[in-house]
Amino acid sequence: MIHIQQEIFHRGILYLSGIFSALVFFGCASIPSVGPNYVKPDISTNSKWHSPLENGINDGAINQKDLASWWTVFNDAELTSLINRAVANNFDLKKAEARIHEARAQRNMAKAGYYPTVDASGSGNRSSTSENSGSGITSNLFSLGFDASWELDVFGGVRRSVEASDASLQSSVENKRDVLVSLLAEVALNYLDARTYQSRIDVMESNLKSQDETLRLTQWRYQAGLTDELAVQQAKYNREATLSEIPPLYTGLEEAANRLAVLIGEQPGKVQKEIKNHQPIPLAPSNIAVGVPADVLRQRPDVRKAERDLASQTAQIGVATAELYPKFTLDGSIGLEALSINKIFSPGNQTASGGGLISWRIFEAGSIRQNIKVQTAIQEQYLCDYETAVLEALEEVENAITAYAQEQNRRNALVEAVKSAQLAVELTQYKYQSGLTDFTDVLVAERSLLSLEDDLAQSEGNITMDVVRLYKAIGGGWTSEGTKS
């Protein structure tokens, strides 16, 4: 019995092999895929940046290793820890990874169109006729079989579908990289924002102590009859005005810390303990290489994603065009039939069949051609998206270069202004104590010093944040995550 089963199976395999050999022959002889072949758009760019490269920015070659972990230039262990946890736990990044899994499965589904479908079936039927109308005989029929069907991809509809799915998978990979670039920058910006708020709080509290001394001085002079109550009230409202500026800074610090917690996948309140000790704003590096515009476009994942979306949609035009042409399908089946289940594997019970089918959608009231126009119009939209992504990427880099350079100029001016304001406070306080000027001059000098020191603290934070924005603009960070398609 086992020998008979093996022989039957062997014959069935030979039969199906013959059918599939024919399929391979026809498949290899198929015409080129219909629809346009994708060609990456050739967009010319300037050979150099429009914005002047100064204050440490240069157009040297981008070091991929340094760019992959750009945040390490700040030498801040807390920032590095936050970024590592964000990469491991951020939910937007996990969602982007899930989209890659989805796209990979979609690609594998499209590839399934290359292969035949094989079904197994079995049945058992029992029938009988009545004695009045027939012989009154009861009969049985049992069958087992395999059916195979393969639609030949003669005009390349399946190939174009796989091509589109491949490009979509690559697009989802670039999407994750783009999410990663934005995430790393967002973590760094919120961390620097928190440190900047701490620096501004320190400025306010330092000035508050100085204004407390001024208030005590005016109160002593009033009690001694050397001045009137106006000076006391002026010193008091000056001190209270400074005090009123501190709560909003603590609010901003709390919001930045809560945002950091969400970015690293934690509940708000997690980060406050870690950054409660005030630390200086990390210093910006002295030199930053940004390459040339063409380098940035190759590096930016959002531009790469837009290009892959365009490639995918171009292939969809071919998928739609293939519907204009006939479809060729080959079918084959092998099986066993017997009147008794016990004799199903007996010699002579084999059945086999094979054939081909041609189908052609001749009349669809123009819907196929309209769908081709639809897919072509969508492709034109993706081309616009790609060209827009290129322009916006260049714009972002130009703005980041300008902001970084100009903020340093602003910071240098504020440093000198603070020095002069500190001296002015000392001079006006001396003249006031000597009776050479009234308290209004002291009030103006102290308010000016407070404002300038606060501006300087913000400028110091802005410079470092502009560095982060510059690294984000040139697509820094994604090369470290190693996503593969």
C-alpha positions, 0 to 999 in steps of 0.5 A: 500500500505504501509503495502504491501511495508513493507511486501515485504521489510521484506521478502527481508531482511529475504532472504538476512539474510539467505544468509549472515548467510551462509557466516558467517558460511563459513567464521568462518569455514575457514582455517588459513590464507596462507603465513608466520606468522610474527615474529619480528626478534630477534636481540641481542645487547650488554648489554652496550655501547662500548664508555666510559660513561664520562663527565656526560653521564650515562647508567641510565634509560631513563626518557620518560617525560624528553626525550619528551621535551629534549630541555627544559634542555637548559632553553632557551625561544627562542629555545622553541618558535622556536620548538613549531612553527616548530611542528605546522607549518613545512611542512615536518611534515604536509606531514608526517601527510598526509601520515598517513591519506593516510595509514589509508584510505588504511587500511579501503579500505582493510577492505572493503573486509570483507563485501558484496557489495550491489547494487540497480537497477531499470529499465523500458522497453517498447517494441512493435512488428510490425503488419506484424510480430507479434501481434502489441502489446506494452508491458511494464516491470518495475523492482526494486531490490537489488543485494548482492555479497560476496567473502568468505575469506576462505584462508585469502587473505583479512586478510593478506591484512588488516594485511599488511595495518595495519602494513603500517599505523603503519609504517607511524605513526613511519615515522612521529615520525622520521620526528619529531625527526629530525625536533626538532634536526634540529631546535635546531642545527640551533639555536645553530649554530646561537648563535655560530656565534654570539659568534665568531663575538663577539670574532673577534670584541673584538680582533679587538679592541685590535688590533686597540690599537696595531696599534695605539701604533706602529704608535705612536712609529714610529712617535716617531722614536722608531721603523720602518715602518715594525711594522706599516704595520705588525700591519695593516695587522694583523688588516685587516686580523681579519676584513676579517674574520668577513663577513663570520661569518655574512653570516653563521649567516644569513644562520642559521636564514633563515634555522630556518625560513623555519623550522618553516614554515616562509619565510626567514628573519622572525627569524633575528629580534628575535635573533638579540641580541647576547646571550650566547650559552646555557649551556649543562646539567651536566648529560644525561642518555642514557640507554642501547642499547636495550632501544634505539632500542625500542625508535628510530622511524626509527627502529620501522618504519623499523620493521613495513615495514618488517611486512607489506611486510611479510603479502604481501607474504600471499596476493600473496599466496592466489592467488594459491587457489580457490575463493568462492563467494555467490550471492543473489538478491531480486526484484520486477517486474510488467507490470505497474509502478503503480502495482510494489508494488502489491503482487505476483511481488517479484523475488528472486535468489541466488547462489554460484560461485567457480573460480580458476586460474588454469593456469597462466604460473607460474606468481602467483608463481613468484609473491610469489617469488617476494614478498619474495625477497622484504621481504628479502630486508626489513629485511636487511633494518631493520637490517641496521637501528638497526646497524646505530642507535647504530652507531649514539649513539656511535658516539654521546657519543664519540663526546660529551665526547671528545669535553668537553676534547677539550674545557677544553684544549682550556680554558687553552690555551686561558688563556696562550695566553692572558698572552702571549699577555700581556707579549709580548706587555710589552716587545715590549714597553720596547724595549726587543723584536720586533713586530713579537712576538706581532703579533704571540701572537695576532694571536694565541690568536684570533685563540684559542678564536675562537676555544673555541667559536666553541667548546662551541657551539659544546658541546651543539650541541653534546647534541642535537645530542645525544638526537636525537640519542636516539630518543628524542622528538616524545613521546610528539606528541601523534600520534595514529593509 
